[in-house]
Amino acid sequence: MNPTRTSAPSCIVFPIDVSHFNFKPDIIQLLPSFHDLDLENPYLHLKEFEEVCNTYNDLNCSMNIIRLKLFSFSLKDKAKTWLQNLRSGSIRAWDEMQQQFLKKFFPSHKQTLSKDKSPHSLKKPGKTFYQCWDKYRDLLNTCPHHGFETWRLV
């Protein structure tokens, strides 16, 4: 009469050679956390996550496998639930994981909002050049696929 626990298969499919992955638990403490909060930037999370992963070297596994193995440890709360709810066996490579992550946490309506904040709207009275420059750089980092031509950004 007691309920039994069954484990759901993971959305990530690993190659056979993953059994040779030398997991070092200390790296988990270095990973950035993503909770799906309004102020969190998914692009920045991926960038910081990859920086940490790039410091980790395992001769038996590719960087693709290392990133896939460690990514779930960087997600918290709603973001972790999202990962657990992905269709089992749907992710086979790091590029696919990034694509799904950005599709969920940086949808097209957020992209449009970021593009609407044109670089021309950054200069406000009383702001120094450096404050405007920082704001400008933040805007570009928030939406790296902004679509503005280089000449326009200059």
ChimeraX attribute file (.defattr): number of C-alpha atoms within 10 A of each C-alpha:
attribute: neighborCount
match mode: 1-to-1
recipient: residues
	/A:1	3
	/A:2	4
	/A:3	5
	/A:4	6
	/A:5	6
	/A:6	6
	/A:7	6
	/A:8	10
	/A:9	11
	/A:10	16
	/A:11	17
	/A:12	21
	/A:13	15
	/A:14	17
	/A:15	11
	/A:16	7
	/A:17	11
	/A:18	14
	/A:19	10
	/A:20	11
	/A:21	15
	/A:22	13
	/A:23	13
	/A:24	8
	/A:25	8
	/A:26	8
	/A:27	14
	/A:28	15
	/A:29	10
	/A:30	13
	/A:31	20
	/A:32	19
	/A:33	20
	/A:34	21
	/A:35	15
	/A:36	18
	/A:37	12
	/A:38	7
	/A:39	6
	/A:40	14
	/A:41	16
	/A:42	21
	/A:43	18
	/A:44	15
	/A:45	17
	/A:46	18
	/A:47	12
	/A:48	16
	/A:49	20
	/A:50	18
	/A:51	13
	/A:52	16
	/A:53	19
	/A:54	12
	/A:55	8
	/A:56	14
	/A:57	12
	/A:58	13
	/A:59	9
	/A:60	13
	/A:61	16
	/A:62	13
	/A:63	17
	/A:64	14
	/A:65	21
	/A:66	21
	/A:67	19
	/A:68	21
	/A:69	16
	/A:70	16
	/A:71	23
	/A:72	14
	/A:73	16
	/A:74	19
	/A:75	20
	/A:76	15
	/A:77	12
	/A:78	13
	/A:79	20
	/A:80	17
	/A:81	12
	/A:82	15
	/A:83	19
	/A:84	16
	/A:85	12
	/A:86	14
	/A:87	13
	/A:88	13
	/A:89	12
	/A:90	14
	/A:91	20
	/A:92	16
	/A:93	16
	/A:94	18
	/A:95	12
	/A:96	14
	/A:97	19
	/A:98	17
	/A:99	12
	/A:100	16
	/A:101	18
	/A:102	15
	/A:103	11
	/A:104	14
	/A:105	18
	/A:106	17
	/A:107	11
	/A:108	12
	/A:109	9
	/A:110	13
	/A:111	15
	/A:112	12
	/A:113	11
	/A:114	16
	/A:115	18
	/A:116	11
	/A:117	12
	/A:118	15
	/A:119	19
	/A:120	9
	/A:121	10
	/A:122	16
	/A:123	15
	/A:124	11
	/A:125	6
	/A:126	7
	/A:127	11
	/A:128	10
	/A:129	11
	/A:130	9
	/A:131	13
	/A:132	16
	/A:133	15
	/A:134	12
	/A:135	15
	/A:136	20
	/A:137	11
	/A:138	12
	/A:139	18
	/A:140	18
	/A:141	14
	/A:142	20
	/A:143	20
	/A:144	13
	/A:145	10
	/A:146	16
	/A:147	8
	/A:148	13
	/A:149	8
	/A:150	7
	/A:151	6
	/A:152	7
	/A:153	11
	/A:154	6
